[in-house]
Amino acid sequence: MKRILLVEDDKTLSRSVDIMLTIDGYQTITVYNGEEALQKLLQQKFDLLITDIIMPKMDGIELISKLKKINNQLPVMVISGKLNKYLTQLLKKKNIDFILPKPVNPTNFRLLVQKAIQI
């Protein structure tokens, strides 16, 4: 079973995404900020990281930067309500190819997860 680390401070959205991923057959571990995520990434193996950008304690950009230093192979998907041209370009420079705006479209989200996890 593929393991996904979900990092989302919006508990309602994280619960919805967790349920969707579980129904699709993934094991999902959910945390609510970048610091918790980094700890999980250091302790456990995952097949995909899904993260928000704007979060308390450590934002998604800092999390991605730190992740790339310890595991450059882990696919990363970003879901954010704050996407703009600058942020999208920054994410692309960090080799993030899986980017979705909020609100999350379930069909697009599921397709992108499948694509990301197959890499």
HUSULTA-V565879 format. One record per residue. N is the residue number from 1. RES is the residue in one small letter. D_FIRST is the distance of its C-alpha to the first C-alpha in Angstrom with 1 decimal. Layout:
n:N res:RES d_first:D_FIRST
n:N res:RES d_first:D_FIRST
This chain:
n:1 res:m d_first:0.0
n:2 res:k d_first:3.8
n:3 res:r d_first:6.5
n:4 res:i d_first:9.7
n:5 res:l d_first:13.1
n:6 res:l d_first:15.6
n:7 res:v d_first:19.2
n:8 res:e d_first:21.7
n:9 res:d d_first:24.9
n:10 res:d d_first:25.6
n:11 res:k d_first:24.1
n:12 res:t d_first:24.6
n:13 res:l d_first:22.8
n:14 res:s d_first:19.9
n:15 res:r d_first:19.5
n:16 res:s d_first:19.7
n:17 res:v d_first:17.1
n:18 res:d d_first:14.7
n:19 res:i d_first:15.4
n:20 res:m d_first:15.0
n:21 res:l d_first:11.6
n:22 res:t d_first:10.5
n:23 res:i d_first:12.3
n:24 res:d d_first:10.6
n:25 res:g d_first:7.2
n:26 res:y d_first:6.1
n:27 res:q d_first:6.6
n:28 res:t d_first:10.1
n:29 res:i d_first:12.7
n:30 res:t d_first:16.1
n:31 res:v d_first:19.3
n:32 res:y d_first:22.7
n:33 res:n d_first:24.3
n:34 res:g d_first:24.1
n:35 res:e d_first:25.2
n:36 res:e d_first:22.4
n:37 res:a d_first:19.9
n:38 res:l d_first:21.6
n:39 res:q d_first:21.4
n:40 res:k d_first:17.6
n:41 res:l d_first:17.3
n:42 res:l d_first:19.7
n:43 res:q d_first:18.0
n:44 res:q d_first:14.2
n:45 res:k d_first:12.0
n:46 res:f d_first:10.4
n:47 res:d d_first:9.5
n:48 res:l d_first:12.0
n:49 res:l d_first:14.9
n:50 res:i d_first:16.6
n:51 res:t d_first:20.1
n:52 res:d d_first:23.4
n:53 res:i d_first:26.5
n:54 res:i d_first:29.1
n:55 res:m d_first:28.0
n:56 res:p d_first:30.0
n:57 res:k d_first:30.2
n:58 res:m d_first:28.5
n:59 res:d d_first:28.1
n:60 res:g d_first:25.3
n:61 res:i d_first:27.6
n:62 res:e d_first:28.2
n:63 res:l d_first:24.5
n:64 res:i d_first:23.7
n:65 res:s d_first:26.8
n:66 res:k d_first:25.7
n:67 res:l d_first:22.1
n:68 res:k d_first:23.6
n:69 res:k d_first:25.7
n:70 res:i d_first:22.9
n:71 res:n d_first:20.1
n:72 res:n d_first:21.4
n:73 res:q d_first:18.4
n:74 res:l d_first:15.9
n:75 res:p d_first:16.1
n:76 res:v d_first:17.8
n:77 res:m d_first:18.6
n:78 res:v d_first:21.7
n:79 res:i d_first:22.7
n:80 res:s d_first:26.2
n:81 res:g d_first:29.3
n:82 res:k d_first:31.5
n:83 res:l d_first:30.9
n:84 res:n d_first:34.0
n:85 res:k d_first:35.2
n:86 res:y d_first:35.6
n:87 res:l d_first:32.1
n:88 res:t d_first:30.5
n:89 res:q d_first:32.5
n:90 res:l d_first:31.6
n:91 res:l d_first:27.8
n:92 res:k d_first:28.4
n:93 res:k d_first:30.3
n:94 res:k d_first:27.4
n:95 res:n d_first:25.3
n:96 res:i d_first:23.4
n:97 res:d d_first:23.1
n:98 res:f d_first:21.0
n:99 res:i d_first:23.4
n:100 res:l d_first:23.8
n:101 res:p d_first:26.7
n:102 res:k d_first:26.8
n:103 res:p d_first:27.1
n:104 res:v d_first:23.7
n:105 res:n d_first:23.8
n:106 res:p d_first:20.7
n:107 res:t d_first:21.0
n:108 res:n d_first:21.4
n:109 res:f d_first:18.7
n:110 res:r d_first:16.0
n:111 res:l d_first:17.4
n:112 res:l d_first:17.6
n:113 res:v d_first:14.0
n:114 res:q d_first:13.0
n:115 res:k d_first:15.7
n:116 res:a d_first:14.9
n:117 res:i d_first:11.3
n:118 res:q d_first:12.7
n:119 res:i d_first:15.3
